[in-house]
């Protein structure tokens, strides 16, 4: 596979031509490596099952592990997952940011899941250029950290480019990322912290107190 590399300084938006090109690539289900506010990601549209299978193949990820979905806003989240008071409180506190919410899918959202994966994990990243790209693409992104399963997540665009050259269609080298993965919370009922990451347990519990 021939990989196209796009470089931008950290924290800057994509030029308009590259924004349109990457957005169209995501719509078509082509694989991208890209910066986020946590670690580098590997993903593409979640609406094409064959493309999701490509993510599993490239990452060598267990296909029983669901792929989180990246979206650009709370309003977009409500299209794909059943919104709850806990989700509202947590999203208002931490989105955009390093919090992944696990919720039941809406009827539209079921296309992003499977019989073996009845819930959906969604996140709005605190990376303005990435949110612009997701918005421009018009699709939710199935994603995972850009590393081979069992290896440390990548935080440097240059290293991501070296490791994924020839394995994906596009690599967006946007500089360094912060390097800590998101916290994961089941917000479908009483709040359950499934993984403590960049947002501490204490902060999550404070934001959800009284629900």
Helices and strands as residue ranges (DSSP letters): E 4-7, H 16-27, E 32-34, E 41-45, H 49-59, E 68-71, H 74-80, H 85-94, E 99-104, G 108-112, E 119-124, H 128-137, E 141-145, H 157-164, E 170-173, E 183-186, E 192-195, H 201-207
